[in-house]
Amino acid sequence: MTLVKGHPRTPIPVNVLTGFLGAGKTTLLSRHLKSPALADTAVIVNEFGEISLD
């Protein structure tokens, strides 16, 4: 990461959503992302298995 002189690093808030299969993670995330307050939210999906289950 390159820092621009005079511009300090600003922490980026991060939330991690975890849970068992069928616990409602996708439903919860989908409902929250519909909020206008989260219009500038990024979602990163990390699949560890060979197939994507969700």
Biopython code that builds the backbone (N, CA, C, O; Angstrom):
import numpy as np
from Bio.PDB.StructureBuilder import StructureBuilder

atoms = [
    (1, "MET", "N", (0.842, -1.170, 0.000)),
    (1, "MET", "CA", (0.000, 0.000, 0.000)),
    (1, "MET", "C", (0.886, 1.231, 0.000)),
    (1, "MET", "O", (1.800, 1.352, 0.816)),
    (2, "THR", "N", (0.615, 2.127, -0.904)),
    (2, "THR", "CA", (1.369, 3.370, -0.974)),
    (2, "THR", "C", (0.600, 4.464, -0.249)),
    (2, "THR", "O", (-0.589, 4.666, -0.493)),
    (3, "LEU", "N", (1.281, 5.162, 0.636)),
    (3, "LEU", "CA", (0.661, 6.266, 1.356)),
    (3, "LEU", "C", (0.979, 7.576, 0.663)),
    (3, "LEU", "O", (2.113, 7.806, 0.245)),
    (4, "VAL", "N", (-0.006, 8.418, 0.544)),
    (4, "VAL", "CA", (0.188, 9.743, -0.022)),
    (4, "VAL", "C", (0.588, 10.658, 1.123)),
    (4, "VAL", "O", (-0.031, 10.644, 2.187)),
    (5, "LYS", "N", (1.618, 11.445, 0.900)),
    (5, "LYS", "CA", (2.114, 12.333, 1.944)),
    (5, "LYS", "C", (0.996, 13.256, 2.428)),
    (5, "LYS", "O", (0.314, 13.898, 1.630)),
    (6, "GLY", "N", (0.822, 13.309, 3.740)),
    (6, "GLY", "CA", (-0.197, 14.161, 4.320)),
    (6, "GLY", "C", (-1.559, 13.501, 4.479)),
    (6, "GLY", "O", (-2.475, 14.111, 5.030)),
    (7, "HIS", "N", (-1.709, 12.263, 4.004)),
    (7, "HIS", "CA", (-2.979, 11.552, 4.127)),
    (7, "HIS", "C", (-2.779, 10.323, 5.009)),
    (7, "HIS", "O", (-2.235, 9.317, 4.553)),
    (8, "PRO", "N", (-3.214, 10.393, 6.268)),
    (8, "PRO", "CA", (-3.042, 9.240, 7.156)),
    (8, "PRO", "C", (-3.957, 8.087, 6.753)),
    (8, "PRO", "O", (-4.972, 8.288, 6.086)),
    (9, "ARG", "N", (-3.590, 6.898, 7.161)),
    (9, "ARG", "CA", (-4.433, 5.730, 6.901)),
    (9, "ARG", "C", (-5.712, 5.844, 7.716)),
    (9, "ARG", "O", (-5.686, 6.222, 8.887)),
    (10, "THR", "N", (-6.814, 5.516, 7.092)),
    (10, "THR", "CA", (-8.100, 5.518, 7.768)),
    (10, "THR", "C", (-8.572, 4.078, 7.899)),
    (10, "THR", "O", (-8.643, 3.366, 6.897)),
    (11, "PRO", "N", (-8.896, 3.633, 9.110)),
    (11, "PRO", "CA", (-9.383, 2.261, 9.273)),
    (11, "PRO", "C", (-10.678, 2.040, 8.490)),
    (11, "PRO", "O", (-11.531, 2.925, 8.419)),
    (12, "ILE", "N", (-10.810, 0.869, 7.913)),
    (12, "ILE", "CA", (-12.015, 0.496, 7.184)),
    (12, "ILE", "C", (-12.796, -0.480, 8.060)),
    (12, "ILE", "O", (-12.260, -1.516, 8.453)),
    (13, "PRO", "N", (-14.060, -0.164, 8.372)),
    (13, "PRO", "CA", (-14.848, -1.092, 9.187)),
    (13, "PRO", "C", (-15.084, -2.398, 8.435)),
    (13, "PRO", "O", (-15.373, -2.391, 7.238)),
    (14, "VAL", "N", (-14.962, -3.506, 9.137)),
    (14, "VAL", "CA", (-15.154, -4.831, 8.544)),
    (14, "VAL", "C", (-16.082, -5.640, 9.440)),
    (14, "VAL", "O", (-15.920, -5.655, 10.660)),
    (15, "ASN", "N", (-17.049, -6.308, 8.833)),
    (15, "ASN", "CA", (-17.924, -7.241, 9.543)),
    (15, "ASN", "C", (-17.751, -8.607, 8.912)),
    (15, "ASN", "O", (-17.695, -8.726, 7.688)),
    (16, "VAL", "N", (-17.666, -9.636, 9.735)),
    (16, "VAL", "CA", (-17.542, -11.007, 9.256)),
    (16, "VAL", "C", (-18.819, -11.741, 9.644)),
    (16, "VAL", "O", (-19.199, -11.767, 10.815)),
    (17, "LEU", "N", (-19.475, -12.335, 8.656)),
    (17, "LEU", "CA", (-20.718, -13.068, 8.886)),
    (17, "LEU", "C", (-20.430, -14.552, 8.726)),
    (17, "LEU", "O", (-20.065, -15.004, 7.640)),
    (18, "THR", "N", (-20.594, -15.307, 9.798)),
    (18, "THR", "CA", (-20.342, -16.747, 9.760)),
    (18, "THR", "C", (-21.527, -17.480, 10.370)),
    (18, "THR", "O", (-22.361, -16.879, 11.047)),
    (19, "GLY", "N", (-21.592, -18.762, 10.128)),
    (19, "GLY", "CA", (-22.644, -19.577, 10.729)),
    (19, "GLY", "C", (-22.746, -20.912, 10.024)),
    (19, "GLY", "O", (-22.128, -21.142, 8.985)),
    (20, "PHE", "N", (-23.534, -21.776, 10.609)),
    (20, "PHE", "CA", (-23.723, -23.111, 10.056)),
    (20, "PHE", "C", (-24.554, -23.053, 8.784)),
    (20, "PHE", "O", (-25.269, -22.080, 8.543)),
    (21, "LEU", "N", (-24.457, -24.091, 7.979)),
    (21, "LEU", "CA", (-25.245, -24.219, 6.761)),
    (21, "LEU", "C", (-26.729, -24.154, 7.116)),
    (21, "LEU", "O", (-27.194, -24.893, 7.983)),
    (22, "GLY", "N", (-27.462, -23.282, 6.458)),
    (22, "GLY", "CA", (-28.894, -23.156, 6.704)),
    (22, "GLY", "C", (-29.256, -22.248, 7.865)),
    (22, "GLY", "O", (-30.419, -22.185, 8.262)),
    (23, "ALA", "N", (-28.273, -21.543, 8.416)),
    (23, "ALA", "CA", (-28.527, -20.686, 9.581)),
    (23, "ALA", "C", (-29.190, -19.363, 9.211)),
    (23, "ALA", "O", (-29.695, -18.669, 10.093)),
    (24, "GLY", "N", (-29.200, -18.999, 7.938)),
    (24, "GLY", "CA", (-29.840, -17.754, 7.508)),
    (24, "GLY", "C", (-28.873, -16.623, 7.198)),
    (24, "GLY", "O", (-29.268, -15.457, 7.182)),
    (25, "LYS", "N", (-27.611, -16.953, 6.952)),
    (25, "LYS", "CA", (-26.599, -15.923, 6.665)),
    (25, "LYS", "C", (-26.942, -15.139, 5.406)),
    (25, "LYS", "O", (-26.892, -13.909, 5.407)),
    (26, "THR", "N", (-27.285, -15.834, 4.344)),
    (26, "THR", "CA", (-27.589, -15.179, 3.074)),
    (26, "THR", "C", (-28.841, -14.320, 3.195)),
    (26, "THR", "O", (-28.880, -13.208, 2.669)),
    (27, "THR", "N", (-29.854, -14.818, 3.875)),
    (27, "THR", "CA", (-31.084, -14.054, 4.080)),
    (27, "THR", "C", (-30.802, -12.787, 4.871)),
    (27, "THR", "O", (-31.266, -11.709, 4.500)),
    (28, "LEU", "N", (-30.053, -12.903, 5.947)),
    (28, "LEU", "CA", (-29.702, -11.745, 6.765)),
    (28, "LEU", "C", (-28.929, -10.713, 5.952)),
    (28, "LEU", "O", (-29.240, -9.522, 5.986)),
    (29, "LEU", "N", (-27.927, -11.177, 5.225)),
    (29, "LEU", "CA", (-27.110, -10.270, 4.423)),
    (29, "LEU", "C", (-27.943, -9.590, 3.340)),
    (29, "LEU", "O", (-27.816, -8.384, 3.127)),
    (30, "SER", "N", (-28.782, -10.343, 2.662)),
    (30, "SER", "CA", (-29.629, -9.781, 1.605)),
    (30, "SER", "C", (-30.555, -8.705, 2.145)),
    (30, "SER", "O", (-30.739, -7.666, 1.511)),
    (31, "ARG", "N", (-31.131, -8.942, 3.297)),
    (31, "ARG", "CA", (-32.040, -7.950, 3.895)),
    (31, "ARG", "C", (-31.296, -6.690, 4.309)),
    (31, "ARG", "O", (-31.789, -5.581, 4.100)),
    (32, "HIS", "N", (-30.129, -6.849, 4.886)),
    (32, "HIS", "CA", (-29.359, -5.686, 5.320)),
    (32, "HIS", "C", (-28.846, -4.869, 4.136)),
    (32, "HIS", "O", (-28.791, -3.641, 4.214)),
    (33, "LEU", "N", (-28.471, -5.531, 3.041)),
    (33, "LEU", "CA", (-27.930, -4.816, 1.887)),
    (33, "LEU", "C", (-28.981, -3.981, 1.160)),
    (33, "LEU", "O", (-28.627, -3.127, 0.347)),
    (34, "LYS", "N", (-30.260, -4.209, 1.436)),
    (34, "LYS", "CA", (-31.324, -3.407, 0.828)),
    (34, "LYS", "C", (-31.441, -2.033, 1.478)),
    (34, "LYS", "O", (-32.119, -1.152, 0.948)),
    (35, "SER", "N", (-30.791, -1.845, 2.611)),
    (35, "SER", "CA", (-30.844, -0.574, 3.330)),
    (35, "SER", "C", (-30.050, 0.489, 2.576)),
    (35, "SER", "O", (-28.916, 0.235, 2.171)),
    (36, "PRO", "N", (-30.629, 1.681, 2.379)),
    (36, "PRO", "CA", (-29.895, 2.769, 1.711)),
    (36, "PRO", "C", (-28.602, 3.145, 2.438)),
    (36, "PRO", "O", (-27.658, 3.628, 1.813)),
    (37, "ALA", "N", (-28.558, 2.929, 3.736)),
    (37, "ALA", "CA", (-27.356, 3.260, 4.509)),
    (37, "ALA", "C", (-26.167, 2.384, 4.113)),
    (37, "ALA", "O", (-25.019, 2.734, 4.387)),
    (38, "LEU", "N", (-26.438, 1.258, 3.475)),
    (38, "LEU", "CA", (-25.367, 0.339, 3.076)),
    (38, "LEU", "C", (-25.108, 0.370, 1.573)),
    (38, "LEU", "O", (-24.577, -0.592, 1.017)),
    (39, "ALA", "N", (-25.476, 1.456, 0.915)),
    (39, "ALA", "CA", (-25.331, 1.562, -0.541)),
    (39, "ALA", "C", (-23.883, 1.467, -0.998)),
    (39, "ALA", "O", (-23.626, 1.048, -2.127)),
    (40, "ASP", "N", (-22.942, 1.840, -0.158)),
    (40, "ASP", "CA", (-21.526, 1.797, -0.548)),
    (40, "ASP", "C", (-20.796, 0.601, 0.064)),
    (40, "ASP", "O", (-19.583, 0.647, 0.270)),
    (41, "THR", "N", (-21.538, -0.463, 0.352)),
    (41, "THR", "CA", (-20.977, -1.661, 0.979)),
    (41, "THR", "C", (-20.430, -2.621, -0.068)),
    (41, "THR", "O", (-21.025, -2.805, -1.130)),
    (42, "ALA", "N", (-19.302, -3.223, 0.239)),
    (42, "ALA", "CA", (-18.724, -4.268, -0.612)),
    (42, "ALA", "C", (-18.872, -5.605, 0.106)),
    (42, "ALA", "O", (-18.757, -5.675, 1.329)),
    (43, "VAL", "N", (-19.125, -6.659, -0.656)),
    (43, "VAL", "CA", (-19.253, -8.005, -0.097)),
    (43, "VAL", "C", (-18.179, -8.876, -0.723)),
    (43, "VAL", "O", (-18.052, -8.943, -1.946)),
    (44, "ILE", "N", (-17.410, -9.541, 0.126)),
    (44, "ILE", "CA", (-16.382, -10.471, -0.336)),
    (44, "ILE", "C", (-16.819, -11.871, 0.062)),
    (44, "ILE", "O", (-17.093, -12.131, 1.233)),
    (45, "VAL", "N", (-16.884, -12.775, -0.914)),
    (45, "VAL", "CA", (-17.286, -14.155, -0.658)),
    (45, "VAL", "C", (-16.058, -15.031, -0.783)),
    (45, "VAL", "O", (-15.329, -14.955, -1.772)),
    (46, "ASN", "N", (-15.831, -15.858, 0.213)),
    (46, "ASN", "CA", (-14.678, -16.754, 0.208)),
    (46, "ASN", "C", (-15.183, -18.182, 0.320)),
    (46, "ASN", "O", (-15.674, -18.594, 1.371)),
    (47, "GLU", "N", (-15.063, -18.930, -0.755)),
    (47, "GLU", "CA", (-15.484, -20.328, -0.770)),
    (47, "GLU", "C", (-14.261, -21.219, -0.659)),
    (47, "GLU", "O", (-13.340, -21.120, -1.470)),
    (48, "PHE", "N", (-14.247, -22.083, 0.334)),
    (48, "PHE", "CA", (-13.108, -22.966, 0.542)),
    (48, "PHE", "C", (-13.246, -24.293, -0.201)),
    (48, "PHE", "O", (-12.240, -24.904, -0.563)),
    (49, "GLY", "N", (-14.467, -24.741, -0.431)),
    (49, "GLY", "CA", (-14.674, -26.041, -1.053)),
    (49, "GLY", "C", (-14.534, -26.003, -2.561)),
    (49, "GLY", "O", (-14.397, -24.938, -3.163)),
    (50, "GLU", "N", (-14.570, -27.184, -3.160)),
    (50, "GLU", "CA", (-14.472, -27.279, -4.618)),
    (50, "GLU", "C", (-15.761, -26.827, -5.296)),
    (50, "GLU", "O", (-15.740, -26.383, -6.444)),
    (51, "ILE", "N", (-16.891, -26.939, -4.580)),
    (51, "ILE", "CA", (-18.161, -26.480, -5.137)),
    (51, "ILE", "C", (-18.721, -25.387, -4.238)),
    (51, "ILE", "O", (-18.483, -25.376, -3.030)),
    (52, "SER", "N", (-19.463, -24.476, -4.838)),
    (52, "SER", "CA", (-20.080, -23.397, -4.078)),
    (52, "SER", "C", (-21.459, -23.853, -3.621)),
    (52, "SER", "O", (-22.305, -24.199, -4.447)),
    (53, "LEU", "N", (-21.690, -23.856, -2.315)),
    (53, "LEU", "CA", (-22.971, -24.303, -1.781)),
    (53, "LEU", "C", (-23.963, -23.171, -1.613)),
    (53, "LEU", "O", (-25.171, -23.403, -1.629)),
    (54, "ASP", "N", (-23.479, -21.953, -1.452)),
    (54, "ASP", "CA", (-24.372, -20.845, -1.145)),
    (54, "ASP", "C", (-23.949, -19.598, -1.890)),
    (54, "ASP", "O", (-24.586, -18.553, -1.757)),
]
sb = StructureBuilder()
sb.init_structure("model")
sb.init_model(0)
sb.init_chain("A")
sb.init_seg("    ")
for serial, (resi, resn, name, xyz) in enumerate(atoms, 1):
    if name == "N":
        sb.init_residue(resn, " ", resi, " ")
    sb.init_atom(name, np.array(xyz, "f"), 0.0, 1.0, " ", f" {name:<3s}", serial, name[0])
structure = sb.get_structure()
